[in-house]
Structure formats: structure tokens, C-alpha cells
Amino acid sequence: MAGENSAIKRRKILLYLKQKNPDLVFLNWVGKVLYSVGSSSQRGVAILTQWLAIDAELFGIRCTFMNIYAPAADLPGFFVEVSNEITQFGNFYVVLGGDFNNVRNPNVDKMYTWGIARPSQARKATDTMEEELDLVDVWRYFHTSDKEFTFYSHPHISYSRIDYFLISKSLLFITEQTTIGTILPPTTSVLLENTFCHVK
């Protein structure tokens, strides 16, 4: 989310989230590093400057939760590293979300595509990771042809969807809904909400 260095804006976003009362929130704060320097691994949590991974339970199901902020540069190695880290946790269920900084399918995830763009190497690496880990873009799964966007580029005068939740296909049966919405219009503070039902 851009512009969160404003204390007022941060407060409004946190108040909004408090009112929603979510079980889990993935936040990407642009321009302000919340977790920094190097990496550590302790009690099921791994922290690096580009991602945060947690080994936890969702309604009694052991899951790997990972929030990423991918580099804007075309660096496929980042997604290979993410895939390797998820694999090391060894959980069957995965919830991977955040700013992937790439458009997965320009036909439906971008408005105003100028010319023919070749797929980036990062996008190919994301597709490979999705296939190898048996993940699915949960929003696209439920909204096959909808056009909703999470980013506006002033230099390119275009809207695109670069924020995703990729979840294990086996978690689809407990997914009730997934939505994209704006927290504080007209900024790019975007809410990508995924609702899971409780398994009994």
C-alpha cells in the first residue's frame, strides 16, 4: 500500500481492519520497512525483508502462511526462493498472498495494454511455483472474467492486478468468498479479502 507513512492514513487503515475483525491480515507497507535486516527463524516464523512466513493452524488445519512483497524488477529467483521456503515448511496447505509486482494474465488483469508484451521471467516463475505447489489464484478462480484492479501506474496510464492470494487447491472447499475493494479511496490502499468458513 502506497502512502502509509502518513500517521493518519495508517490509523484509518488499522481502524478499518479492527472493525472488520479479521482472523489474519497480510499488509504490505510501501516506503516503510516493518521487519528489517537479514533473516531469522524461530518458533515457526521466518522473517526476511521481502517476505514473512508463518507455520500455523487455520481451523485445525496445519498451514503455511506467507506474505510477500516481490521486487519490481524482473527477478524470477525471488519466486524460486519463495517456493523453496514454502516447500521446507512441509505443510500440505498454503496461503500465499501479497504484492507480486507482476501481471499474471494481461487479458483480464490489466487495462490499457499497449502493444504486445512478452511474459516476464518473474511471471513464468510464478506460474511454475503455482503449478509445483498445486496453488490457485483464488480470486480469479471465483471471478473468471471479472476485471478488478489493485494498482494504478501513472507513467503507463494503466490499471492492473498485481496483488494476489494463491492458496492450495485443497483449501477451495472452505473458501466462501474473495473480494477486491478499496480501503481509503482514491488511494491505492486495496483490500483483497478472502473468507474461509469454519470446518467442523
C-alpha positions in Angstrom: 0.0 0.0 0.0 1.4 3.3 -1.0 1.4 6.4 1.2 1.2 4.6 4.5 3.9 6.8 6.0 1.0 9.2 7.0 0.1 8.5 10.6 -3.5 9.5 9.9 -3.8 7.1 7.0 -2.2 4.3 9.0 -4.6 4.9 11.8 -7.6 4.8 9.4 -6.4 1.6 7.8 -5.9 -0.1 11.2 -9.3 1.1 12.5 -10.9 -0.2 9.4 -9.2 -3.6 9.9 -10.3 -3.6 13.6 -13.9 -3.1 12.6 -13.7 -6.0 10.1 -12.3 -8.2 12.9 -10.2 -10.5 10.5 -8.5 -13.7 11.7 -5.4 -12.9 9.6 -4.2 -9.8 7.7 -1.5 -9.5 5.1 -0.2 -5.9 4.9 2.5 -4.6 2.6 3.6 -1.1 3.6 5.5 0.7 0.8 8.2 3.1 1.9 8.4 1.8 5.5 10.2 -1.4 6.5 8.5 -3.1 9.4 10.8 -6.0 9.6 14.4 -5.4 8.6 18.0 -6.7 8.4 18.8 -10.2 7.5 16.8 -13.2 8.4 15.9 -15.2 11.5 14.0 -18.4 12.1 12.3 -19.0 15.4 9.1 -20.8 16.6 7.7 -21.4 13.1 8.3 -17.8 11.9 10.8 -16.8 9.2 11.4 -13.2 8.5 13.2 -11.5 5.6 12.9 -8.1 4.2 10.8 -9.3 1.2 8.6 -11.9 2.8 7.1 -13.2 6.1 6.2 -16.8 6.5 4.3 -18.4 9.4 3.7 -22.1 10.2 0.2 -22.1 11.9 -3.2 -23.6 12.1 -6.4 -22.5 10.2 -9.4 -24.1 11.9 -7.4 -27.0 13.0 -5.6 -27.4 9.6 -1.8 -27.0 9.6 -0.9 -24.3 7.0 2.0 -22.2 5.8 1.0 -18.6 5.5 3.3 -16.4 3.5 3.1 -12.7 2.8 5.4 -11.4 0.0 6.4 -8.0 -1.4 8.1 -9.0 -4.7 10.7 -6.8 -6.3 9.5 -4.5 -9.1 12.5 -5.8 -11.2 12.1 -9.0 -13.3 13.7 -11.3 -10.8 12.4 -14.9 -11.2 14.8 -16.1 -8.5 12.7 -14.4 -5.9 9.8 -16.7 -6.7 12.1 -19.7 -6.7 13.2 -18.8 -3.2 9.6 -18.3 -2.1 8.7 -21.7 -3.5 11.7 -23.4 -1.8 10.8 -21.8 1.6 7.2 -22.9 1.4 8.4 -26.5 0.5 10.7 -26.5 3.5 7.8 -26.0 5.9 6.4 -29.2 4.6 2.7 -28.3 5.0 0.1 -29.6 2.6 -1.9 -26.4 2.9 -0.6 -23.0 1.8 -1.9 -19.4 1.8 0.5 -17.1 -0.2 -0.5 -13.5 -0.6 0.8 -10.1 -1.2 2.2 -7.8 -3.9 3.6 -10.0 -6.7 4.6 -6.9 -8.7 3.6 -8.6 -12.0 0.5 -9.0 -14.1 -0.3 -12.7 -14.4 -2.8 -12.5 -17.3 -2.7 -9.2 -19.2 -6.0 -10.1 -21.0 -8.1 -9.9 -17.8 -5.7 -8.4 -15.2 -4.7 -5.2 -17.0 -6.5 -2.3 -18.6 -4.9 -0.4 -21.4 -2.2 -2.8 -22.6 -0.1 -1.1 -25.2 1.4 -3.3 -27.8 2.4 -6.9 -27.3 4.3 -7.6 -24.1 6.3 -10.7 -23.6 5.7 -12.6 -20.4 8.3 -11.6 -17.8 10.6 -14.2 -16.3 9.1 -13.5 -12.9 5.6 -14.2 -14.2 6.8 -17.5 -15.6 8.5 -18.4 -12.3 5.2 -17.5 -10.5 3.3 -19.8 -12.9 5.8 -22.6 -12.3 5.6 -22.1 -8.5 1.7 -22.2 -8.7 1.8 -25.5 -10.6 4.5 -27.2 -8.5 2.9 -26.3 -5.2 -0.7 -27.0 -6.5 -1.8 -23.5 -5.8 -4.7 -21.5 -7.4 -5.3 -17.7 -7.7 -8.4 -17.9 -5.5 -9.8 -14.5 -6.6 -9.5 -15.4 -10.3 -11.0 -18.9 -9.6 -14.2 -17.3 -8.3 -14.2 -14.4 -10.8 -13.1 -16.0 -14.0 -13.7 -13.0 -16.3 -14.1 -10.1 -13.9 -11.8 -7.1 -14.2 -10.8 -5.6 -10.8 -7.5 -3.9 -10.3 -5.2 -3.3 -7.3 -2.7 -0.9 -8.8 -2.7 2.2 -11.0 0.5 3.2 -12.9 0.7 6.9 -13.6 3.6 6.6 -16.0 1.8 3.9 -18.1 -1.7 5.3 -17.5 -2.9 1.8 -16.8 -4.7 -0.2 -14.1 -3.6 -3.8 -13.3 -4.0 -6.5 -10.7 -0.6 -7.3 -9.1 -1.8 -8.4 -5.7 -2.9 -12.0 -5.3 -3.8 -14.7 -2.9 -2.6 -18.1 -4.1 -4.0 -20.9 -2.0 -3.7 -24.6 -2.1 -6.4 -26.0 -4.3 -7.4 -28.3 -1.4 -8.5 -25.1 0.6 -11.1 -24.1 -2.0 -13.7 -26.2 -0.3 -13.6 -23.9 2.8 -13.4 -20.7 0.8 -16.7 -18.8 1.0 -15.8 -15.6 -0.9 -13.0 -13.5 -2.1 -13.2 -9.8 -3.0 -11.1 -6.8 -4.0 -12.1 -3.4 -2.6 -10.6 -0.1 -1.7 -10.0 0.8 1.9 -9.3 4.6 1.5 -10.4 5.9 -1.9 -9.0 7.2 -4.1 -5.6 5.9 -3.0 -4.1 2.5 -3.9 -4.8 1.1 -0.5 -6.5 -2.1 -1.7 -8.3 -4.7 0.3 -8.1 -8.2 -1.1 -10.3 -10.2 1.2 -10.6 -14.0 1.4 -13.2 -15.5 3.7 -12.8 -19.1 4.9 -15.7 -21.0 6.5 -15.0 -22.9 9.7 -14.6 -26.7 9.3 -16.3 -28.8 11.9 
